[in-house]
């Protein structure tokens, strides 16, 4: 199927053929494509040539490549709204996306200077860190840590493990509503740990957020840091003056 003497690079011909097949077959977003060895055998080329073709498709936004999992038809960008009452699950469900979270770690640790500053506590005070992966339609879109002051929430770690969700735990301490005080957004290359968590190469930059949630009295209850897959998420910020 390849024109080997046409003067056009083989990897480009392969990429164009796969792009045409994605469109012609109407493959559903998230569909897994054949593996590198399968494509190399089909087109009778090296895996390096196939890899370059898939890299072209990724650059064009047609596919996403997840390390250790394979190549998938790109689902498109999720629009994540940041406002005074940002709620992860509600945010995604409004777009017809299925949200979920995987808890990787829950433990009590001394607060760093940054965490202490944002929670308005003393450095070294104990905080509970909750490390999670956030998914949209079973695709990882963010990886981060949330910190809660242990002095205010005694027994929080165990309750979080038993409950599996933040809101019911907070309600057990009398916090029935909370709002976002502020959000800082930056970009940078991911660390090795972050790239592995997001299942992406280190060469692809991530969106970074730091945010503080407060109770109805305005006291900080949670500080969180997260990295987001920049090719899967975009942020829309509510310009309500009360939130700036």
C-alpha positions in Angstrom: 0.0 0.0 0.0 3.0 2.3 0.3 4.6 4.0 -2.7 8.2 3.4 -1.8 9.7 5.3 -4.7 7.3 8.3 -4.7 9.7 10.6 -2.9 7.3 11.0 0.0 8.6 9.7 3.4 7.1 6.3 4.4 6.2 7.5 7.9 4.2 10.3 6.4 2.4 7.9 4.1 1.6 5.6 7.0 0.3 8.5 9.1 -1.9 9.8 6.3 -3.4 6.3 5.7 -4.1 5.8 9.4 -5.7 9.3 9.6 -7.9 8.4 6.6 -8.9 5.1 8.3 -9.8 6.8 11.5 -12.1 9.2 9.6 -13.6 6.5 7.2 -14.3 3.9 9.9 -15.7 6.5 12.3 -13.6 5.1 15.2 -15.0 6.2 18.5 -12.9 8.6 20.6 -10.8 6.5 23.0 -10.6 3.5 20.6 -7.3 1.7 20.8 -5.3 1.5 17.6 -3.0 -1.4 16.5 0.3 -1.7 18.3 3.6 -0.7 16.9 4.7 -4.3 16.0 1.3 -4.9 14.3 1.6 -1.7 12.2 5.3 -2.4 11.4 4.3 -5.9 10.2 1.3 -4.6 8.2 3.3 -1.9 6.4 6.6 -3.9 6.3 8.6 -1.1 7.9 10.6 -0.7 11.1 9.0 0.2 14.4 11.0 3.5 14.3 9.1 4.4 11.1 5.8 3.6 12.7 6.7 5.5 15.8 7.4 8.6 13.7 4.1 8.3 11.9 2.2 8.0 15.2 4.1 11.0 16.5 2.8 13.0 13.5 -0.7 12.0 14.3 -0.3 13.0 17.9 1.0 16.4 16.9 -2.0 16.8 14.7 -4.3 16.0 17.6 -5.8 12.9 16.1 -4.4 10.4 18.6 -2.9 10.3 22.1 0.0 8.0 23.0 0.0 6.6 26.6 3.3 5.1 27.8 2.8 1.4 28.6 -0.8 1.3 27.3 -0.8 2.1 23.6 -2.2 4.6 21.1 -5.8 5.8 21.2 -8.1 8.0 19.0 -8.1 11.4 20.7 -11.2 12.2 22.7 -10.8 16.0 22.3 -10.2 18.6 24.9 -12.2 18.7 28.2 -13.2 22.2 29.2 -12.6 22.5 33.0 -14.4 25.4 34.5 -12.7 27.1 37.5 -15.1 29.2 39.7 -16.0 29.9 43.2 -17.8 26.5 43.5 -15.7 24.3 41.3 -16.6 20.6 41.8 -14.7 18.0 39.8 -17.5 15.5 39.2 -20.2 18.1 38.4 -17.8 19.8 36.0 -17.3 16.7 33.9 -20.8 15.4 34.1 -22.2 18.6 32.6 -20.1 17.7 29.5 -21.3 14.1 29.3 -18.0 12.8 30.6 -17.8 10.1 33.3 -15.6 11.3 36.2 -13.7 9.1 38.6 -10.8 9.2 41.0 -8.2 6.8 42.1 -6.7 7.4 45.6 -3.0 6.5 45.6 -2.0 7.6 49.1 -3.6 8.9 52.4 -1.2 9.6 55.2 -0.2 12.2 57.9 3.0 14.2 57.3 4.6 17.4 58.6 3.5 20.5 56.6 6.1 22.1 54.3 6.6 25.8 54.3 4.4 26.2 51.3 1.6 24.0 52.6 1.7 25.7 56.0 1.6 29.2 54.4 -1.5 28.3 52.3 -3.3 26.6 55.2 -2.3 29.4 57.7 -0.7 26.9 60.1 2.9 26.5 61.4 5.5 24.7 59.3 5.9 21.2 60.7 2.3 20.9 61.9 0.7 17.7 60.8 -1.4 17.6 57.7 -3.2 14.7 55.9 -2.1 14.4 52.3 -4.5 12.7 49.9 -2.8 11.8 46.6 -5.1 11.0 43.7 -5.4 10.4 40.0 -8.4 12.0 38.3 -10.0 10.4 35.3 -12.4 11.3 32.6 -14.0 8.4 30.8 -11.3 6.2 32.3 -8.5 8.4 30.9 -6.2 10.0 33.4 -6.3 13.8 33.1 -4.6 15.0 36.4 -2.4 13.9 39.3 -2.2 15.8 42.5 -2.1 16.1 46.3 -4.6 17.6 48.7 -3.6 18.7 52.2 -5.9 19.0 55.2 -4.8 20.4 58.6 -4.8 17.5 61.2 -5.4 19.7 64.2 -8.7 20.9 62.7 -9.6 17.4 61.4 -8.5 14.8 63.9 -8.9 11.3 62.5 -9.3 12.6 59.0 -7.0 10.1 57.3 -8.9 7.1 58.6 -12.3 8.6 57.8 -11.1 9.4 54.3 -9.9 5.8 53.7 -13.2 4.4 55.0 -15.5 6.9 53.2 -13.6 7.1 49.9 -14.9 10.6 49.2 -14.1 14.1 50.6 -17.5 15.8 50.9 -19.0 13.3 53.4 -15.9 13.4 55.5 -16.0 17.2 55.7 -19.7 17.0 56.6 -18.8 14.9 59.5 -16.8 17.8 60.9 -19.7 20.2 60.3 -18.5 21.6 57.0 -21.5 21.4 54.7 -20.3 23.9 52.1 -16.9 25.3 50.9 -15.7 27.6 48.2 -12.5 28.2 46.3 -10.5 31.1 47.6 -8.0 31.3 44.7 -6.3 29.3 41.9 -2.8 29.7 40.5 -2.2 28.3 37.1 1.3 27.7 35.5 2.9 25.5 32.9 6.1 23.5 32.9 7.6 20.1 31.8 6.5 17.2 34.1 8.8 15.4 36.5 9.5 11.7 35.9 6.9 10.8 38.6 4.3 13.1 37.1 4.8 11.9 33.5 4.4 8.3 34.7 1.3 9.1 36.6 -0.3 10.9 33.6 1.0 8.2 31.2 2.7 10.8 28.9 6.2 11.6 27.8 8.3 14.2 29.7 8.6 16.3 26.6 4.9 17.2 26.8 4.3 20.1 29.1 1.6 20.0 31.8 -0.8 22.6 33.3 -0.1 23.1 37.0 -2.7 24.4 39.5 -2.5 25.4 43.2 -5.7 26.2 44.9 -7.1 26.9 48.4 -10.6 26.0 49.6 -12.2 27.8 52.5 -15.2 27.1 54.8 -18.1 29.5 55.1 -16.1 31.6 57.6 -13.3 32.0 55.2 -10.8 29.7 57.0 -8.6 27.5 54.8 -9.6 23.8 55.0 -7.6 22.4 52.0 -4.6 23.3 49.9 -4.0 21.3 46.7 -1.4 21.0 44.0 -2.1 19.2 40.7 -0.7 18.7 37.3 -3.0 18.3 34.3 -2.4 16.7 30.9 -2.2 19.8 28.6 -3.4 17.9 25.6 -6.6 16.7 27.3 -7.7 19.7 29.4 -8.3 23.4 29.0 -9.3 25.8 31.8 -12.1 28.4 31.7 -12.0 30.9 34.5 -15.1 32.5 35.9 -14.5 36.3 36.0 -16.8 36.9 38.9 -15.1 39.9 40.7 -15.8 38.2 44.0 -13.4 35.4 43.1 -10.5 37.6 41.9 
